[in-house]
Amino acid sequence: MPTALFGFRLGQLPQLSLLLTFLSVLSVPLAAHTVRINEVMASNVSTIADEDGDYEDWIELYNYGDQSVGLEGWGLSDSYSNPFKWTVPDTSIAPGQHLLVWASGKDRTFSQPVSPLDIEGLILWLSTDSIDFADAAVVRSEDGTSYLQRWNDISSFENDAIQEDTAKQPRIVFDKDLQRHIIAFDGIAQVIGVPDFTRNHLDGQSFTALMVTKSDVSNFGIRAHGVDGRAGVPRFYFEREHSSYDTFRTIELRQNPGLLALHTISHDGLQTFSGWVNGTPTGSAQITVVDTFGGQGGLGIPSASQSTPHRGEIAEIVFFDRQLSATERSAVETYLRNRYPPLRARYHTNYSISSSGEEVILTLPDGHRVDELPPTPIPTDISIGRSDLHPSQWVYFEQPTPGLPNTTATYLGITEPPSFSQSAGFHTDAFNLELNAPYPDALILYTTDGSEPHPDALEGVVYHYKNEYPQHPGDPMGSLIEAEIRSHLYHQPLLIEDRTSQPNHLATRSSTWHRNPPYLPETTIFKGTTVRARAIRDNYLPSPVVTRSFFITPEGWNRYNLPVISLALSSKDMFDYESGIYTAGLDFDQWRQDNPDEPAHHTNPANYRRRGREAEYTGNFEIWLHNENEAFNQLLGWRIHGGASRFAQQKSFRIYARPGLGAPDTITLPIFPNLRGRTTQDPIQNFRRLILRNGGNDHRRIRIRDAYTQTLTSHLGLDHQAYRPAVHFINGEYWGLINFRERVDRYFIASHHGVEPEDVVILTGNAIIDDGTFQDRLDYLQLRDFVEANEMTLEENFSWVSDRMDMLNYIKYNVIQIYVGNWDWPQNNVRFWRTSQADSQSLNCAHDGRWRWILFDLDAGLLPVGRPWSTADFSHLERVFGKGPEAPVPWSTSLLSGLIDNSWFRNSFINAFSEQIATTFSPERMNLLLDDMLAEMEGSLLEHSLRWTNMVDVSDDIPGIKRFATERPAHMLEHIVQYFELKGTAQIFFGVTGEGSGGFRLTTTPLNDNTPGVITSLAEEPFPITYFQGVPVTITALADPESVFTGWDEFPDDPSPTLTIIPEEGLTLTARFSTQPIPAPHDLSSGPYTFSFWSEDA
């Protein structure tokens, strides 16, 4: 989504006008050639999109001569040391013409076009060019509208698409953007099909399929006969007739709604698929293996979800009955793309340009440099180039003109920002704030409503929002309320005072679809003042915006004992009826109009459910961890975060460091004290993305169930999200408690495990690709299928699986989820990862390429109310093995169900419960941690409940969690005995003795004096763990440094530090340790040291 105009990144240069003058001297072409670098954009947020709909950097070349110039082999680079980093393919540029090259990093050129008719294997080609409007058998006209009855196949196979039912015939419309006809489907009933196509042509065959679509929704495609019960991305469907949800197979590719796209799928006839969107391999593709083609069905156009056709448009469908070579495929793609201007093949370099300043050089094939732009800061959505009136001088353009003459207004430089007379943060007394301009001829614009200052907003920019929605069938739609954002011209100091007594502003607005929002504050809330200012000057671009928030309170910095976050966001971006994303808005009303008799549900469409870059705005974030000396202030991208919890009145934010905003590419702040990489142990203080979380499904209650569970189990080595509570303000108004959380993505994994972000593979749910490739998904599905189809009792089979997934990680992951009773798992909230660049020689175990599971979103554990299994005695163990009430879907339980047949896995799984119940989940430890986490927030709970008045009293929630902590151990042990049909339990007591010190290594945890849950030293009091009769336990005694294991008190004849025992009630294991004598160092002055033998205890 476009950011506000003038959201720049500025260089730290005091005299940019002098820099541009210097650049104008360097800009004279260094060789007598008539092609020059004409315009460059290094931070393209909203100016122009490429053929994929992405806003990428770009470089424009221009031929100012009177003859065409061939560019094949020319170098276009962002590196003086590598002038041929990207070379121009075989093309030329005519006199007076421009050539736009995308500096996107996509490294894309294109082949010479070849018609599908000239490629062997064409069996179907449906094109709008083939429509004969004069043929009544092809086109039916009614009331001036044309309907398609037959879509003639222009291949030689006559696979015409037919629709004889007039109620289902799609419309033929003329698309002004494409300047051609296109077939439009209404998403209600319109569909057309090719009879018997799959049976005759695709039964077990290789193929290549291409489709040009312009979809109004994100899940649009074509399909063979069958029923589709899933949604989310566009798909090619080749399904069996009468297939069920568990057996049909699909081929899916992502598409941006509203944008024309060319999809390509290639299948080798066996098991391997490849996918492309607009010629680019799609790592986000979801392409499910097709077992066999067949059935009596035909090819349905477009696809249907639950028997309802999707809405969108199709212009072209091409099928080949074989897998095309890369050259053939590229040639056909180029041919099809050249038929549609928005898809026309364009050049993309293998690099992007830094907006902070990076050279751009143009070089002849012989190495002679033709032109260059030296490293120059370029603000967001601003270009730098040569004016047609003064081609020898580099200037800035506020209105870039890619592909067109540079005739818009030019600017000599960038204005310096204004200064503030007071520091931001908390003050005890009111004061007058002075804003100082950097130049005598500069003016200052400012706002106090969170919006960016802009000359066009001096008279106000009006928008509309709603506070009443048709929650129930028959409710009125509710009226629109007018609001505005406004900028001011600075004339005199601004009074900064405590504004608590002033009427609430944003806090009076609805963020849900309620008819009468039940959460709005009944009293005035604490308010500060957020001032945003910029300087403007003739012939210069405006300065960057400076944002400072001020809070006046007698307590000053002592008002809060938590970090404070101040967000400066445009209220229009939040609450505008059409474009705001913190409100139900237009999207909910459209749903209500389409579903007048349906009850509203928290998962209904609403503006706050919009996702992706299109639903991202820019705001300023100030963060104080303790006081004014630990301040953070940066422009960041923000979106609404979450799944079902997006419906919550107070929403979660996902925030992004965007270098294009004129800010660093990381959020650099020690938000989480002592946070270190899980396997690297390196400090983590730089974040690409973060979450400000509302508590998820726990948002109206204690708000920390997820954070509490992850903190409780953080020592077990699983990937989890760090947590820190805070309070936050929006545009000066108190907005309540919020939680800092790490965002689980490729950057999260990279920071914790020392792998490259581009090598991180993350799958979610049923192997849906979050990061990675189709092959990564296939690899995991192959693993899961192998477990389902083979005996895990055979060591060779289990070993094959162990080489591909971290078994102890998976065991601990399941134990945690089962113990806390997370009912929103395993059918939801599943993520697992690996690196695609496995390194078996690395000392870091996470580099081995095995799958590992990630803990996140555990709000639905620890006795959440309102569920039939919300009791400590409910057997979630039975549930995750696919049994009991509301068993999860089979894909979510098949891996665990298969592995449990292996004796090692079964015993380790069972013993893991014993060890974690005794340590991690000991009631004393759980209750102490809960009290500590609540105490941290205690001073802010009341203020939060006054801001969000429908909160459940935390004191009503705490006893339930503590009761769960107390009662769960006995129930969990009994569930294990019953499910695995064991004889019972048996306690083992672990102690240590001797002059030395040490502990034990158990199945899933070390046991020593520092183990969570161990209160008294093992030397003073043996520690009890309840194991299970008949289940062997392997225990290893581990000596501390400078100590040595000398034996077992109970087994004096066994010198081995490792024992495997069958638990018996009352058994005590005492490991004896002695001190390890340290030999005196050898004095080399007395002679050389010669090694002779190893000592017996070495």
Secondary structure, DSSP 8 states (H G I E B T S, - for coil): ----TT-----S-S-HHHHHHHHHHHTS-SSS-SEEEEEEES--SSS---TTS---EEEEEEE-SSS-EE-TT-EEES-TT-TTSSB--S-EE-TT-EEEEEESS--B-------GGGSTTEEEEEEGGG--TT-TTTEEEETTEEEESEE-B-STT---EE---GGG--EEEEETTTTEEEEEEESSS--EEETTHHHHH-TT--EEEEEEEEESSSS--EEESS-----SS-EEE---TT--TTT--EEE----TTSEEEEEEEE-SSS-EEEEETTEE-TT-EE-------SS--EEES-EETTEE-EEEEEEEEEESS---HHHHHHHHHHHHHTSGGG---EE-S----TT---EEEE-TTS-EEEEE-S----TT-EEEE-SSSTTSEEEESS--TTS---S-EESEE----EESS-SEEESS-EEE-EE-SSTT-EEEEESSSS---GGGTT-EEEEEES----STT-----EEEEEE--EE--S-EEE---TTS--SGGGS--S--SS-TTS-SS---B-EEEEEEEE-TTEE----EEEEEEE-TTGGGS-SS-EEEEE--HHHHH-TTT-SSS-HHHHHHHHHH-TTS---TTS--GGG--SGGG-EEEEEEEESSSTTSEEEEEEEEEEE-SGGGGSSS-EEEEE--GGGTS-SSEE---STT-B-TTT--B--EESEEEEE--GGGTTTTS-HHHHHHHHTGGG--B---EEEEEEEETTEEEEEEEEEE--SHHHHHHHH---GGGEEEEETTTEEEES-HHHHHHHHHHHHHHHHS-TTSHHHHHHHHTTB-HHHHHHHHHHHHHHT-TT-SSSS-EEEEESS--TT-SSGGGG--BEEE----TT-SS-SSSTT-STT--HHHHHTT-STT---GGGTHHHHHHTTSHHHHHHHHHHHHHHHHTTT-HHHHHHHHHHHHHHHHHHHHHHHHHSTT---HHHHHHHHHHHHHHHHHHHHHHHHHHTT---EEEEEEEEESSS-EEEE-SSSEESTTSTT--S-TTTS-EEEEEETT--EEEEEEE-TTEEEEEESS-TT---SEEEE---TTEEEEEEEEE--------GGG---------TT-
